[in-house]
Amino acid sequence: MTVTDWLKARSVELGAALCTAAVLIAGLAVGVPFLRARIPEVFLYSLCCVTAVLFRAVIDLAVRATVFAARSLRPPAPAAVRLERSNA
């Protein structure tokens, strides 16, 4: 996965989380009774949606950096030598 692909995927996830948070907070602003009865939960859920996406991105970057560092420190395994029989 290239950096551009990774950024596109994370931006889609972040956009979905922000959209969910916006819908919930807009529901509070409009006065949806179900949401108004649970104002702290709505804000907490909105915050958790966005934070979870950001936290996942940080973990993903950390794992990718660790794998990259491990691969760059260890020399690659030698290529397998193919033995062929001679017709002699």
mmCIF file as gemmi writes it, N, C-alpha and C atoms, coordinates in Angstrom:
data_model
loop_
_atom_site.group_PDB
_atom_site.id
_atom_site.type_symbol
_atom_site.label_atom_id
_atom_site.label_alt_id
_atom_site.label_comp_id
_atom_site.label_asym_id
_atom_site.label_entity_id
_atom_site.label_seq_id
_atom_site.pdbx_PDB_ins_code
_atom_site.Cartn_x
_atom_site.Cartn_y
_atom_site.Cartn_z
_atom_site.occupancy
_atom_site.B_iso_or_equiv
_atom_site.pdbx_formal_charge
_atom_site.auth_seq_id
_atom_site.auth_asym_id
_atom_site.pdbx_PDB_model_num
ATOM 1 N N . MET Axp A 1 ? 0.852 -1.167 0 1 0 ? 1 A 1
ATOM 2 C CA . MET Axp A 1 ? 0 0 0 1 0 ? 1 A 1
ATOM 3 C C . MET Axp A 1 ? 0.905 1.238 0 1 0 ? 1 A 1
ATOM 4 N N . THR Axp A 2 ? 0.645 2.117 -0.931 1 0 ? 2 A 1
ATOM 5 C CA . THR Axp A 2 ? 1.448 3.332 -1.017 1 0 ? 2 A 1
ATOM 6 C C . THR Axp A 2 ? 0.985 4.345 0.025 1 0 ? 2 A 1
ATOM 7 N N . VAL Axp A 3 ? 1.783 5.368 0.198 1 0 ? 3 A 1
ATOM 8 C CA . VAL Axp A 3 ? 1.443 6.411 1.168 1 0 ? 3 A 1
ATOM 9 C C . VAL Axp A 3 ? 0.138 7.101 0.763 1 0 ? 3 A 1
ATOM 10 N N . THR Axp A 4 ? -0.018 7.345 -0.521 1 0 ? 4 A 1
ATOM 11 C CA . THR Axp A 4 ? -1.236 8.009 -1.006 1 0 ? 4 A 1
ATOM 12 C C . THR Axp A 4 ? -2.471 7.152 -0.741 1 0 ? 4 A 1
ATOM 13 N N . ASP Axp A 5 ? -2.361 5.854 -0.997 1 0 ? 5 A 1
ATOM 14 C CA . ASP Axp A 5 ? -3.487 4.951 -0.721 1 0 ? 5 A 1
ATOM 15 C C . ASP Axp A 5 ? -3.814 4.919 0.763 1 0 ? 5 A 1
ATOM 16 N N . TRP Axp A 6 ? -2.765 4.893 1.585 1 0 ? 6 A 1
ATOM 17 C CA . TRP Axp A 6 ? -2.972 4.86 3.026 1 0 ? 6 A 1
ATOM 18 C C . TRP Axp A 6 ? -3.675 6.139 3.493 1 0 ? 6 A 1
ATOM 19 N N . LEU Axp A 7 ? -3.219 7.292 2.976 1 0 ? 7 A 1
ATOM 20 C CA . LEU Axp A 7 ? -3.842 8.561 3.354 1 0 ? 7 A 1
ATOM 21 C C . LEU Axp A 7 ? -5.286 8.644 2.895 1 0 ? 7 A 1
ATOM 22 N N . LYS Axp A 8 ? -5.571 8.137 1.704 1 0 ? 8 A 1
ATOM 23 C CA . LYS Axp A 8 ? -6.951 8.142 1.219 1 0 ? 8 A 1
ATOM 24 C C . LYS Axp A 8 ? -7.847 7.294 2.116 1 0 ? 8 A 1
ATOM 25 N N . ALA Axp A 9 ? -7.361 6.113 2.486 1 0 ? 9 A 1
ATOM 26 C CA . ALA Axp A 9 ? -8.153 5.229 3.349 1 0 ? 9 A 1
ATOM 27 C C . ALA Axp A 9 ? -8.406 5.861 4.712 1 0 ? 9 A 1
ATOM 28 N N . ARG Axp A 10 ? -7.371 6.455 5.302 1 0 ? 10 A 1
ATOM 29 C CA . ARG Axp A 10 ? -7.555 7.08 6.612 1 0 ? 10 A 1
ATOM 30 C C . ARG Axp A 10 ? -8.443 8.321 6.513 1 0 ? 10 A 1
ATOM 31 N N . SER Axp A 11 ? -8.365 9.051 5.406 1 0 ? 11 A 1
ATOM 32 C CA . SER Axp A 11 ? -9.213 10.238 5.276 1 0 ? 11 A 1
ATOM 33 C C . SER Axp A 11 ? -10.673 9.849 5.102 1 0 ? 11 A 1
ATOM 34 N N . VAL Axp A 12 ? -10.94 8.739 4.444 1 0 ? 12 A 1
ATOM 35 C CA . VAL Axp A 12 ? -12.323 8.256 4.328 1 0 ? 12 A 1
ATOM 36 C C . VAL Axp A 12 ? -12.854 7.869 5.706 1 0 ? 12 A 1
ATOM 37 N N . GLU Axp A 13 ? -12.036 7.152 6.479 1 0 ? 13 A 1
ATOM 38 C CA . GLU Axp A 13 ? -12.451 6.773 7.834 1 0 ? 13 A 1
ATOM 39 C C . GLU Axp A 13 ? -12.683 8.005 8.71 1 0 ? 13 A 1
ATOM 40 N N . LEU Axp A 14 ? -11.769 8.963 8.626 1 0 ? 14 A 1
ATOM 41 C CA . LEU Axp A 14 ? -11.916 10.17 9.428 1 0 ? 14 A 1
ATOM 42 C C . LEU Axp A 14 ? -13.134 10.964 8.988 1 0 ? 14 A 1
ATOM 43 N N . GLY Axp A 15 ? -13.371 11.037 7.694 1 0 ? 15 A 1
ATOM 44 C CA . GLY Axp A 15 ? -14.56 11.735 7.192 1 0 ? 15 A 1
ATOM 45 C C . GLY Axp A 15 ? -15.846 11.097 7.695 1 0 ? 15 A 1
ATOM 46 N N . ALA Axp A 16 ? -15.876 9.761 7.705 1 0 ? 16 A 1
ATOM 47 C CA . ALA Axp A 16 ? -17.073 9.067 8.205 1 0 ? 16 A 1
ATOM 48 C C . ALA Axp A 16 ? -17.269 9.327 9.7 1 0 ? 16 A 1
ATOM 49 N N . ALA Axp A 17 ? -16.19 9.325 10.463 1 0 ? 17 A 1
ATOM 50 C CA . ALA Axp A 17 ? -16.303 9.584 11.901 1 0 ? 17 A 1
ATOM 51 C C . ALA Axp A 17 ? -16.755 11.02 12.167 1 0 ? 17 A 1
ATOM 52 N N . LEU Axp A 18 ? -16.2 11.965 11.421 1 0 ? 18 A 1
ATOM 53 C CA . LEU Axp A 18 ? -16.613 13.361 11.589 1 0 ? 18 A 1
ATOM 54 C C . LEU Axp A 18 ? -18.062 13.566 11.168 1 0 ? 18 A 1
ATOM 55 N N . CYS Axp A 19 ? -18.483 12.87 10.123 1 0 ? 19 A 1
ATOM 56 C CA . CYS Axp A 19 ? -19.876 12.966 9.673 1 0 ? 19 A 1
ATOM 57 C C . CYS Axp A 19 ? -20.821 12.412 10.746 1 0 ? 19 A 1
ATOM 58 N N . THR Axp A 20 ? -20.443 11.291 11.325 1 0 ? 20 A 1
ATOM 59 C CA . THR Axp A 20 ? -21.263 10.714 12.399 1 0 ? 20 A 1
ATOM 60 C C . THR Axp A 20 ? -21.359 11.673 13.577 1 0 ? 20 A 1
ATOM 61 N N . ALA Axp A 21 ? -20.246 12.246 13.963 1 0 ? 21 A 1
ATOM 62 C CA . ALA Axp A 21 ? -20.241 13.201 15.072 1 0 ? 21 A 1
ATOM 63 C C . ALA Axp A 21 ? -21.076 14.43 14.729 1 0 ? 21 A 1
ATOM 64 N N . ALA Axp A 22 ? -20.979 14.902 13.494 1 0 ? 22 A 1
ATOM 65 C CA . ALA Axp A 22 ? -21.757 16.078 13.081 1 0 ? 22 A 1
ATOM 66 C C . ALA Axp A 22 ? -23.246 15.789 13.097 1 0 ? 22 A 1
ATOM 67 N N . VAL Axp A 23 ? -23.643 14.608 12.649 1 0 ? 23 A 1
ATOM 68 C CA . VAL Axp A 23 ? -25.066 14.248 12.654 1 0 ? 23 A 1
ATOM 69 C C . VAL Axp A 23 ? -25.595 14.188 14.081 1 0 ? 23 A 1
ATOM 70 N N . LEU Axp A 24 ? -24.824 13.603 14.981 1 0 ? 24 A 1
ATOM 71 C CA . LEU Axp A 24 ? -25.268 13.522 16.372 1 0 ? 24 A 1
ATOM 72 C C . LEU Axp A 24 ? -25.38 14.909 17.004 1 0 ? 24 A 1
ATOM 73 N N . ILE Axp A 25 ? -24.401 15.75 16.791 1 0 ? 25 A 1
ATOM 74 C CA . ILE Axp A 25 ? -24.434 17.089 17.392 1 0 ? 25 A 1
ATOM 75 C C . ILE Axp A 25 ? -25.502 17.951 16.724 1 0 ? 25 A 1
ATOM 76 N N . ALA Axp A 26 ? -25.696 17.765 15.413 1 0 ? 26 A 1
ATOM 77 C CA . ALA Axp A 26 ? -26.782 18.488 14.738 1 0 ? 26 A 1
ATOM 78 C C . ALA Axp A 26 ? -28.134 18.039 15.273 1 0 ? 26 A 1
ATOM 79 N N . GLY Axp A 27 ? -28.247 16.759 15.584 1 0 ? 27 A 1
ATOM 80 C CA . GLY Axp A 27 ? -29.491 16.27 16.195 1 0 ? 27 A 1
ATOM 81 C C . GLY Axp A 27 ? -29.754 16.927 17.534 1 0 ? 27 A 1
ATOM 82 N N . LEU Axp A 28 ? -28.697 17.161 18.283 1 0 ? 28 A 1
ATOM 83 C CA . LEU Axp A 28 ? -28.865 17.896 19.548 1 0 ? 28 A 1
ATOM 84 C C . LEU Axp A 28 ? -29.312 19.326 19.284 1 0 ? 28 A 1
ATOM 85 N N . ALA Axp A 29 ? -28.706 19.963 18.293 1 0 ? 29 A 1
ATOM 86 C CA . ALA Axp A 29 ? -29.026 21.361 17.991 1 0 ? 29 A 1
ATOM 87 C C . ALA Axp A 29 ? -30.468 21.5 17.519 1 0 ? 29 A 1
ATOM 88 N N . VAL Axp A 30 ? -30.939 20.528 16.764 1 0 ? 30 A 1
ATOM 89 C CA . VAL Axp A 30 ? -32.317 20.574 16.26 1 0 ? 30 A 1
ATOM 90 C C . VAL Axp A 30 ? -33.304 20.282 17.382 1 0 ? 30 A 1
ATOM 91 N N . GLY Axp A 31 ? -32.873 19.486 18.339 1 0 ? 31 A 1
ATOM 92 C CA . GLY Axp A 31 ? -33.731 19.196 19.475 1 0 ? 31 A 1
ATOM 93 C C . GLY Axp A 31 ? -34.39 17.834 19.417 1 0 ? 31 A 1
ATOM 94 N N . VAL Axp A 32 ? -33.719 16.854 18.857 1 0 ? 32 A 1
ATOM 95 C CA . VAL Axp A 32 ? -34.26 15.491 18.818 1 0 ? 32 A 1
ATOM 96 C C . VAL Axp A 32 ? -34.389 14.998 20.252 1 0 ? 32 A 1
ATOM 97 N N . PRO Axp A 33 ? -35.605 14.622 20.64 1 0 ? 33 A 1
ATOM 98 C CA . PRO Axp A 33 ? -35.841 14.258 22.052 1 0 ? 33 A 1
ATOM 99 C C . PRO Axp A 33 ? -34.937 13.117 22.542 1 0 ? 33 A 1
ATOM 100 N N . PHE Axp A 34 ? -34.754 12.106 21.715 1 0 ? 34 A 1
ATOM 101 C CA . PHE Axp A 34 ? -33.919 10.976 22.127 1 0 ? 34 A 1
ATOM 102 C C . PHE Axp A 34 ? -32.496 11.426 22.439 1 0 ? 34 A 1
ATOM 103 N N . LEU Axp A 35 ? -31.973 12.331 21.637 1 0 ? 35 A 1
ATOM 104 C CA . LEU Axp A 35 ? -30.599 12.806 21.848 1 0 ? 35 A 1
ATOM 105 C C . LEU Axp A 35 ? -30.525 13.814 22.987 1 0 ? 35 A 1
ATOM 106 N N . ARG Axp A 36 ? -31.542 14.642 23.111 1 0 ? 36 A 1
ATOM 107 C CA . ARG Axp A 36 ? -31.528 15.654 24.182 1 0 ? 36 A 1
ATOM 108 C C . ARG Axp A 36 ? -31.571 15.012 25.552 1 0 ? 36 A 1
ATOM 109 N N . ALA Axp A 37 ? -32.174 13.829 25.635 1 0 ? 37 A 1
ATOM 110 C CA . ALA Axp A 37 ? -32.234 13.123 26.92 1 0 ? 37 A 1
ATOM 111 C C . ALA Axp A 37 ? -30.88 12.531 27.295 1 0 ? 37 A 1
ATOM 112 N N . ARG Axp A 38 ? -29.986 12.43 26.316 1 0 ? 38 A 1
ATOM 113 C CA . ARG Axp A 38 ? -28.672 11.809 26.536 1 0 ? 38 A 1
ATOM 114 C C . ARG Axp A 38 ? -27.533 12.709 26.048 1 0 ? 38 A 1
ATOM 115 N N . ILE Axp A 39 ? -27.521 13.94 26.45 1 0 ? 39 A 1
ATOM 116 C CA . ILE Axp A 39 ? -26.533 14.9 25.965 1 0 ? 39 A 1
ATOM 117 C C . ILE Axp A 39 ? -25.091 14.451 26.275 1 0 ? 39 A 1
ATOM 118 N N . PRO Axp A 40 ? -24.761 14.032 27.487 1 0 ? 40 A 1
ATOM 119 C CA . PRO Axp A 40 ? -23.367 13.622 27.739 1 0 ? 40 A 1
ATOM 120 C C . PRO Axp A 40 ? -22.935 12.433 26.874 1 0 ? 40 A 1
ATOM 121 N N . GLU Axp A 41 ? -23.852 11.471 26.702 1 0 ? 41 A 1
ATOM 122 C CA . GLU Axp A 41 ? -23.518 10.301 25.891 1 0 ? 41 A 1
ATOM 123 C C . GLU Axp A 41 ? -23.291 10.671 24.431 1 0 ? 41 A 1
ATOM 124 N N . VAL Axp A 42 ? -24.059 11.629 23.923 1 0 ? 42 A 1
ATOM 125 C CA . VAL Axp A 42 ? -23.917 12.05 22.53 1 0 ? 42 A 1
ATOM 126 C C . VAL Axp A 42 ? -22.547 12.678 22.313 1 0 ? 42 A 1
ATOM 127 N N . PHE Axp A 43 ? -22.144 13.56 23.2 1 0 ? 43 A 1
ATOM 128 C CA . PHE Axp A 43 ? -20.833 14.187 23.06 1 0 ? 43 A 1
ATOM 129 C C . PHE Axp A 43 ? -19.708 13.166 23.253 1 0 ? 43 A 1
ATOM 130 N N . LEU Axp A 44 ? -19.874 12.26 24.204 1 0 ? 44 A 1
ATOM 131 C CA . LEU Axp A 44 ? -18.873 11.233 24.426 1 0 ? 44 A 1
ATOM 132 C C . LEU Axp A 44 ? -18.745 10.323 23.208 1 0 ? 44 A 1
ATOM 133 N N . TYR Axp A 45 ? -19.859 9.902 22.632 1 0 ? 45 A 1
ATOM 134 C CA . TYR Axp A 45 ? -19.819 9.042 21.456 1 0 ? 45 A 1
ATOM 135 C C . TYR Axp A 45 ? -19.199 9.78 20.271 1 0 ? 45 A 1
ATOM 136 N N . SER Axp A 46 ? -19.533 11.049 20.108 1 0 ? 46 A 1
ATOM 137 C CA . SER Axp A 46 ? -18.95 11.834 19.019 1 0 ? 46 A 1
ATOM 138 C C . SER Axp A 46 ? -17.439 11.929 19.167 1 0 ? 46 A 1
ATOM 139 N N . LEU Axp A 47 ? -16.988 12.185 20.371 1 0 ? 47 A 1
ATOM 140 C CA . LEU Axp A 47 ? -15.557 12.269 20.633 1 0 ? 47 A 1
ATOM 141 C C . LEU Axp A 47 ? -14.883 10.913 20.411 1 0 ? 47 A 1
ATOM 142 N N . CYS Axp A 48 ? -15.526 9.852 20.855 1 0 ? 48 A 1
ATOM 143 C CA . CYS Axp A 48 ? -14.939 8.513 20.711 1 0 ? 48 A 1
ATOM 144 C C . CYS Axp A 48 ? -14.845 8.093 19.251 1 0 ? 48 A 1
ATOM 145 N N . CYS Axp A 49 ? -15.807 8.452 18.432 1 0 ? 49 A 1
ATOM 146 C CA . CYS Axp A 49 ? -15.764 8.111 17.003 1 0 ? 49 A 1
ATOM 147 C C . CYS Axp A 49 ? -14.51 8.683 16.359 1 0 ? 49 A 1
ATOM 148 N N . VAL Axp A 50 ? -14.285 9.952 16.58 1 0 ? 50 A 1
ATOM 149 C CA . VAL Axp A 50 ? -13.145 10.63 15.957 1 0 ? 50 A 1
ATOM 150 C C . VAL Axp A 50 ? -11.834 10.141 16.573 1 0 ? 50 A 1
ATOM 151 N N . THR Axp A 51 ? -11.799 9.99 17.88 1 0 ? 51 A 1
ATOM 152 C CA . THR Axp A 51 ? -10.587 9.554 18.556 1 0 ? 51 A 1
ATOM 153 C C . THR Axp A 51 ? -10.192 8.141 18.15 1 0 ? 51 A 1
ATOM 154 N N . ALA Axp A 52 ? -11.164 7.262 17.976 1 0 ? 52 A 1
ATOM 155 C CA . ALA Axp A 52 ? -10.863 5.883 17.581 1 0 ? 52 A 1
ATOM 156 C C . ALA Axp A 52 ? -10.192 5.836 16.216 1 0 ? 52 A 1
ATOM 157 N N . VAL Axp A 53 ? -10.652 6.641 15.282 1 0 ? 53 A 1
ATOM 158 C CA . VAL Axp A 53 ? -10.04 6.67 13.945 1 0 ? 53 A 1
ATOM 159 C C . VAL Axp A 53 ? -8.616 7.199 14.037 1 0 ? 53 A 1
ATOM 160 N N . LEU Axp A 54 ? -8.411 8.259 14.786 1 0 ? 54 A 1
ATOM 161 C CA . LEU Axp A 54 ? -7.066 8.818 14.931 1 0 ? 54 A 1
ATOM 162 C C . LEU Axp A 54 ? -6.131 7.839 15.651 1 0 ? 54 A 1
ATOM 163 N N . PHE Axp A 55 ? -6.641 7.173 16.671 1 0 ? 55 A 1
ATOM 164 C CA . PHE Axp A 55 ? -5.848 6.205 17.422 1 0 ? 55 A 1
ATOM 165 C C . PHE Axp A 55 ? -5.462 5.019 16.536 1 0 ? 55 A 1
ATOM 166 N N . ARG Axp A 56 ? -6.389 4.559 15.71 1 0 ? 56 A 1
ATOM 167 C CA . ARG Axp A 56 ? -6.099 3.461 14.79 1 0 ? 56 A 1
ATOM 168 C C . ARG Axp A 56 ? -5.006 3.864 13.791 1 0 ? 56 A 1
ATOM 169 N N . ALA Axp A 57 ? -5.083 5.089 13.311 1 0 ? 57 A 1
ATOM 170 C CA . ALA Axp A 57 ? -4.069 5.564 12.368 1 0 ? 57 A 1
ATOM 171 C C . ALA Axp A 57 ? -2.69 5.616 13.028 1 0 ? 57 A 1
ATOM 172 N N . VAL Axp A 58 ? -2.635 6.054 14.271 1 0 ? 58 A 1
ATOM 173 C CA . VAL Axp A 58 ? -1.361 6.121 14.993 1 0 ? 58 A 1
ATOM 174 C C . VAL Axp A 58 ? -0.801 4.716 15.206 1 0 ? 58 A 1
ATOM 175 N N . ILE Axp A 59 ? -1.655 3.775 15.599 1 0 ? 59 A 1
ATOM 176 C CA . ILE Axp A 59 ? -1.2 2.397 15.796 1 0 ? 59 A 1
ATOM 177 C C . ILE Axp A 59 ? -0.723 1.807 14.474 1 0 ? 59 A 1
ATOM 178 N N . ASP Axp A 60 ? -1.46 2.053 13.403 1 0 ? 60 A 1
ATOM 179 C CA . ASP Axp A 60 ? -1.083 1.54 12.088 1 0 ? 60 A 1
ATOM 180 C C . ASP Axp A 60 ? 0.272 2.098 11.653 1 0 ? 60 A 1
ATOM 181 N N . LEU Axp A 61 ? 0.479 3.385 11.853 1 0 ? 61 A 1
ATOM 182 C CA . LEU Axp A 61 ? 1.769 3.988 11.508 1 0 ? 61 A 1
ATOM 183 C C . LEU Axp A 61 ? 2.9 3.419 12.354 1 0 ? 61 A 1
ATOM 184 N N . ALA Axp A 62 ? 2.638 3.191 13.63 1 0 ? 62 A 1
ATOM 185 C CA . ALA Axp A 62 ? 3.669 2.64 14.51 1 0 ? 62 A 1
ATOM 186 C C . ALA Axp A 62 ? 4.063 1.228 14.069 1 0 ? 62 A 1
ATOM 187 N N . VAL Axp A 63 ? 3.072 0.424 13.723 1 0 ? 63 A 1
ATOM 188 C CA . VAL Axp A 63 ? 3.366 -0.941 13.272 1 0 ? 63 A 1
ATOM 189 C C . VAL Axp A 63 ? 4.13 -0.909 11.957 1 0 ? 63 A 1
ATOM 190 N N . ARG Axp A 64 ? 3.7 -0.06 11.034 1 0 ? 64 A 1
ATOM 191 C CA . ARG Axp A 64 ? 4.399 0.038 9.748 1 0 ? 64 A 1
ATOM 192 C C . ARG Axp A 64 ? 5.842 0.526 9.933 1 0 ? 64 A 1
ATOM 193 N N . ALA Axp A 65 ? 6.058 1.473 10.824 1 0 ? 65 A 1
ATOM 194 C CA . ALA Axp A 65 ? 7.4 1.977 11.078 1 0 ? 65 A 1
ATOM 195 C C . ALA Axp A 65 ? 8.276 0.892 11.702 1 0 ? 65 A 1
ATOM 196 N N . THR Axp A 66 ? 7.706 0.111 12.615 1 0 ? 66 A 1
ATOM 197 C CA . THR Axp A 66 ? 8.449 -0.975 13.237 1 0 ? 66 A 1
ATOM 198 C C . THR Axp A 66 ? 8.843 -2.032 12.218 1 0 ? 66 A 1
ATOM 199 N N . VAL Axp A 67 ? 7.913 -2.404 11.367 1 0 ? 67 A 1
ATOM 200 C CA . VAL Axp A 67 ? 8.206 -3.399 10.328 1 0 ? 67 A 1
ATOM 201 C C . VAL Axp A 67 ? 9.259 -2.862 9.365 1 0 ? 67 A 1
ATOM 202 N N . PHE Axp A 68 ? 9.127 -1.607 8.99 1 0 ? 68 A 1
ATOM 203 C CA . PHE Axp A 68 ? 10.109 -1 8.084 1 0 ? 68 A 1
ATOM 204 C C . PHE Axp A 68 ? 11.495 -0.984 8.716 1 0 ? 68 A 1
ATOM 205 N N . ALA Axp A 69 ? 11.557 -0.611 9.995 1 0 ? 69 A 1
ATOM 206 C CA . ALA Axp A 69 ? 12.846 -0.57 10.688 1 0 ? 69 A 1
ATOM 207 C C . ALA Axp A 69 ? 13.438 -1.965 10.822 1 0 ? 69 A 1
ATOM 208 N N . ALA Axp A 70 ? 12.612 -2.945 11.123 1 0 ? 70 A 1
ATOM 209 C CA . ALA Axp A 70 ? 13.106 -4.314 11.26 1 0 ? 70 A 1
ATOM 210 C C . ALA Axp A 70 ? 13.632 -4.841 9.93 1 0 ? 70 A 1
ATOM 211 N N . ARG Axp A 71 ? 12.964 -4.522 8.862 1 0 ? 71 A 1
ATOM 212 C CA . ARG Axp A 71 ? 13.411 -4.979 7.551 1 0 ? 71 A 1
ATOM 213 C C . ARG Axp A 71 ? 14.694 -4.277 7.121 1 0 ? 71 A 1
ATOM 214 N N . SER Axp A 72 ? 14.859 -3.032 7.508 1 0 ? 72 A 1
ATOM 215 C CA . SER Axp A 72 ? 16.061 -2.316 7.086 1 0 ? 72 A 1
ATOM 216 C C . SER Axp A 72 ? 17.275 -2.702 7.927 1 0 ? 72 A 1
ATOM 217 N N . LEU Axp A 73 ? 17.076 -3.161 9.15 1 0 ? 73 A 1
ATOM 218 C CA . LEU Axp A 73 ? 18.196 -3.557 10.007 1 0 ? 73 A 1
ATOM 219 C C . LEU Axp A 73 ? 18.699 -4.955 9.681 1 0 ? 73 A 1
ATOM 220 N N . ARG Axp A 74 ? 17.803 -5.846 9.335 1 0 ? 74 A 1
ATOM 221 C CA . ARG Axp A 74 ? 18.172 -7.22 9.057 1 0 ? 74 A 1
ATOM 222 C C . ARG Axp A 74 ? 18.47 -7.379 7.571 1 0 ? 74 A 1
ATOM 223 N N . PRO Axp A 75 ? 19.597 -7.968 7.242 1 0 ? 75 A 1
ATOM 224 C CA . PRO Axp A 75 ? 19.877 -8.155 5.814 1 0 ? 75 A 1
ATOM 225 C C . PRO Axp A 75 ? 18.91 -9.174 5.21 1 0 ? 75 A 1
ATOM 226 N N . PRO Axp A 76 ? 18.591 -9.018 3.949 1 0 ? 76 A 1
ATOM 227 C CA . PRO Axp A 76 ? 17.651 -9.955 3.34 1 0 ? 76 A 1
ATOM 228 C C . PRO Axp A 76 ? 18.245 -11.361 3.28 1 0 ? 76 A 1
ATOM 229 N N . ALA Axp A 77 ? 17.374 -12.333 3.315 1 0 ? 77 A 1
ATOM 230 C CA . ALA Axp A 77 ? 17.815 -13.724 3.241 1 0 ? 77 A 1
ATOM 231 C C . ALA Axp A 77 ? 18.433 -13.985 1.876 1 0 ? 77 A 1
ATOM 232 N N . PRO Axp A 78 ? 19.457 -14.816 1.83 1 0 ? 78 A 1
ATOM 233 C CA . PRO Axp A 78 ? 20.071 -15.099 0.532 1 0 ? 78 A 1
ATOM 234 C C . PRO Axp A 78 ? 19.083 -15.817 -0.379 1 0 ? 78 A 1
ATOM 235 N N . ALA Axp A 79 ? 19.21 -15.534 -1.653 1 0 ? 79 A 1
ATOM 236 C CA . ALA Axp A 79 ? 18.318 -16.161 -2.619 1 0 ? 79 A 1
ATOM 237 C C . ALA Axp A 79 ? 18.623 -17.645 -2.7 1 0 ? 79 A 1
ATOM 238 N N . ALA Axp A 80 ? 17.601 -18.411 -2.872 1 0 ? 80 A 1
ATOM 239 C CA . ALA Axp A 80 ? 17.777 -19.861 -2.994 1 0 ? 80 A 1
ATOM 240 C C . ALA Axp A 80 ? 18.522 -20.174 -4.275 1 0 ? 80 A 1
ATOM 241 N N . VAL Axp A 81 ? 19.489 -21.026 -4.164 1 0 ? 81 A 1
ATOM 242 C CA . VAL Axp A 81 ? 20.268 -21.421 -5.34 1 0 ? 81 A 1
ATOM 243 C C . VAL Axp A 81 ? 19.579 -22.598 -5.988 1 0 ? 81 A 1
ATOM 244 N N . ARG Axp A 82 ? 19.375 -22.489 -7.265 1 0 ? 82 A 1
ATOM 245 C CA . ARG Axp A 82 ? 18.693 -23.545 -7.968 1 0 ? 82 A 1
ATOM 246 C C . ARG Axp A 82 ? 19.738 -24.491 -8.552 1 0 ? 82 A 1
ATOM 247 N N . LEU Axp A 83 ? 19.677 -25.727 -8.139 1 0 ? 83 A 1
ATOM 248 C CA . LEU Axp A 83 ? 20.619 -26.715 -8.612 1 0 ? 83 A 1
ATOM 249 C C . LEU Axp A 83 ? 20.003 -27.467 -9.795 1 0 ? 83 A 1
ATOM 250 N N . GLU Axp A 84 ? 20.778 -27.555 -10.845 1 0 ? 84 A 1
ATOM 251 C CA . GLU Axp A 84 ? 20.297 -28.287 -12.006 1 0 ? 84 A 1
ATOM 252 C C . GLU Axp A 84 ? 21.186 -29.498 -12.229 1 0 ? 84 A 1
ATOM 253 N N . ARG Axp A 85 ? 20.579 -30.567 -12.655 1 0 ? 85 A 1
ATOM 254 C CA . ARG Axp A 85 ? 21.35 -31.755 -12.945 1 0 ? 85 A 1
ATOM 255 C C . ARG Axp A 85 ? 22.025 -31.609 -14.31 1 0 ? 85 A 1
ATOM 256 N N . SER Axp A 86 ? 23.224 -32.073 -14.34 1 0 ? 86 A 1
ATOM 257 C CA . SER Axp A 86 ? 23.899 -32.067 -15.642 1 0 ? 86 A 1
ATOM 258 C C . SER Axp A 86 ? 23.561 -33.356 -16.375 1 0 ? 86 A 1
ATOM 259 N N . ASN Axp A 87 ? 23.57 -33.301 -17.662 1 0 ? 87 A 1
ATOM 260 C CA . ASN Axp A 87 ? 23.211 -34.454 -18.476 1 0 ? 87 A 1
ATOM 261 C C . ASN Axp A 87 ? 24.404 -35.391 -18.701 1 0 ? 87 A 1
ATOM 262 N N . ALA Axp A 88 ? 25.45 -35.198 -17.988 1 0 ? 88 A 1
ATOM 263 C CA . ALA Axp A 88 ? 26.649 -36.023 -18.198 1 0 ? 88 A 1
ATOM 264 C C . ALA Axp A 88 ? 26.561 -37.346 -17.536 1 0 ? 88 A 1
